[in-house]
Amino acid sequence: MRCPKCGCQEDKVIDSRASREGAAIRRRRECVACGHRYTTYEQIERPRLMVSKRDGRREEFDKEKLLRGIEKACQKRPVSPEEIDTLTEGIVNDLAQAFDREVPYAAIGLRVMEALRTLDAVAYVRYASVYRRFDEATDFVQEVKKLEKPYDTLTARLPGI
C-alpha cells in the first residue's frame, strides 16, 4: 500500500476489523516513513456481470446506476440513505449469487420492485411506472390496486380468526 501523504510503500497495520456486514475488511495503517495514518478497505472482487437489455444490447452492470434509480424512486420520501444503501447492497449480492456472467434486465427490475414494495409503497409505484413503462393513468391505478392486496399469498387464514 502506498502512503497517500509521502508515497512510501512501507507501512504497518495498526487495526483490522470486519466492515460492511462482513463484506469488507477495514484496515487502519501507519506509514513507516512519515507516521501518517490512513484507512484502507479490502473486499472480494466479483466477476463482472453483463446486463442483457430489452432491446438486445448488453452492457456492464453498474451498481451506481442501480443506486441512482432507487434514490430517484425514493426522492422526497421518508426513506433514509442507509436503507437505500442496504437495499442496493442486498440486490447486488442477490444478483451476484444468482447469476454467473449475464443477468436479464427483468431480474434486476423485479428484485428492485419487491424490495421497494416492502420499503415504501410510493417509491414502489414510482419505480414500477418507469420499469413497466406506464403510458396512461389507468396503469397507475392498476398498480396501486395491487398494493391493496396482501403481498404474502402463501399465508392462509386460520379458521375462526
C-alpha positions in Angstrom: 0.0 0.0 0.0 1.4 3.4 -0.9 1.1 6.2 1.7 -1.2 8.9 0.4 0.9 11.6 2.0 4.5 10.8 1.1 4.2 7.9 -1.3 6.3 5.4 0.7 5.3 1.8 0.2 6.2 0.6 3.7 3.5 0.7 6.3 2.3 -1.3 9.3 -1.2 -2.4 10.0 -2.5 -0.9 13.3 -6.0 -2.4 13.4 -8.1 -4.8 11.2 -11.8 -5.4 11.6 -14.8 -6.6 9.5 -16.8 -3.9 7.9 -20.0 -3.6 5.8 -21.6 -6.6 7.4 -18.5 -8.8 6.8 -18.3 -7.9 3.1 -15.0 -6.0 3.5 -12.1 -5.7 5.9 -11.2 -2.3 7.2 -7.5 -1.8 7.9 -6.0 1.2 9.8 -2.4 1.7 8.6 0.5 3.8 9.6 3.3 4.9 7.2 6.8 3.8 8.5 8.5 6.8 6.9 6.2 9.8 7.8 3.9 8.3 10.5 0.7 9.4 8.6 -2.3 7.2 9.4 -4.8 6.2 6.8 -7.6 3.6 6.3 -7.9 1.0 3.5 -10.7 -1.4 2.7 -10.2 -4.9 1.3 -13.1 -6.7 -0.4 -13.7 -9.6 -2.7 -13.6 -8.8 -6.4 -16.6 -10.2 -8.1 -16.7 -11.3 -11.7 -18.2 -8.6 -13.9 -21.9 -9.1 -14.7 -23.3 -8.1 -18.0 -26.9 -6.9 -18.3 -29.0 -8.0 -21.3 -31.3 -5.1 -22.1 -34.8 -5.0 -23.5 -33.5 -4.1 -27.0 -31.0 -6.9 -27.1 -28.0 -4.8 -26.2 -25.6 -5.9 -23.5 -23.8 -3.6 -21.1 -21.8 -4.0 -17.9 -23.8 -4.0 -14.7 -23.4 -0.7 -12.9 -24.2 -0.6 -9.2 -24.2 3.2 -9.2 -26.9 3.2 -11.9 -29.0 0.9 -9.8 -28.4 3.1 -6.8 -29.4 6.3 -8.7 -32.7 4.6 -9.9 -33.6 3.6 -6.3 -32.7 7.0 -5.0 -34.8 8.7 -7.7 -37.8 6.5 -6.7 -37.3 7.3 -3.0 -36.8 11.0 -3.6 -38.8 13.1 -1.0 -39.9 10.0 0.8 -39.2 9.1 4.4 -36.5 6.6 3.4 -33.0 7.1 4.8 -29.8 6.9 2.7 -28.8 3.9 4.9 -31.9 2.0 4.0 -31.3 2.7 0.3 -27.7 1.5 0.6 -28.7 -1.6 2.4 -31.4 -2.3 -0.2 -29.0 -1.8 -3.1 -26.3 -4.0 -1.5 -28.8 -6.7 -0.9 -29.9 -6.6 -4.6 -26.3 -6.6 -5.8 -25.4 -9.6 -3.6 -28.5 -11.5 -4.7 -27.7 -10.9 -8.3 -24.1 -12.0 -7.8 -25.2 -15.2 -6.2 -28.0 -16.0 -8.7 -26.1 -15.2 -12.0 -22.6 -16.0 -13.2 -21.9 -13.7 -16.1 -25.1 -12.3 -17.6 -28.3 -11.0 -15.9 -31.5 -10.2 -17.7 -32.9 -6.7 -17.1 -36.1 -8.2 -15.8 -34.3 -9.9 -12.9 -33.0 -6.6 -11.7 -36.3 -4.8 -12.1 -38.3 -7.4 -10.3 -35.8 -7.5 -7.4 -35.9 -3.7 -7.0 -39.7 -3.7 -7.1 -40.0 -6.4 -4.5 -37.6 -4.6 -2.2 -39.3 -1.2 -2.7 -42.8 -2.7 -2.1 -41.8 -3.6 1.4 -39.9 -0.4 2.0 -42.2 2.4 0.6 -45.4 2.0 -1.5 -45.0 5.4 -3.3 -41.3 4.6 -4.2 -42.5 1.2 -5.5 -45.2 2.8 -7.8 -42.7 5.4 -9.0 -40.1 2.7 -9.9 -42.8 0.5 -11.4 -44.0 3.3 -13.6 -40.6 3.7 -15.2 -39.7 0.0 -15.3 -43.1 -1.1 -16.7 -43.4 2.0 -18.9 -46.8 3.2 -17.8 -48.5 5.2 -20.6 -51.8 6.1 -19.0 -53.2 6.9 -15.6 -55.1 3.6 -15.6 -51.8 1.8 -15.4 -51.0 3.7 -12.2 -54.4 2.8 -10.8 -54.0 -0.9 -11.5 -50.6 -0.9 -9.8 -52.0 0.8 -6.7 -54.8 -1.7 -6.6 -52.2 -4.5 -6.5 -50.8 -2.8 -3.4 -54.1 -3.1 -1.6 -54.0 -6.9 -1.9 -51.9 -8.8 0.7 -48.4 -9.4 -0.6 -48.0 -12.8 1.1 -50.3 -15.1 -0.9 -49.0 -18.2 0.8 -50.2 -17.4 4.3 -53.7 -18.8 4.8 -56.0 -17.5 7.5 -56.8 -19.9 10.2 -60.4 -20.9 10.8 -62.1 -18.7 13.5 -59.5 -15.9 13.3 
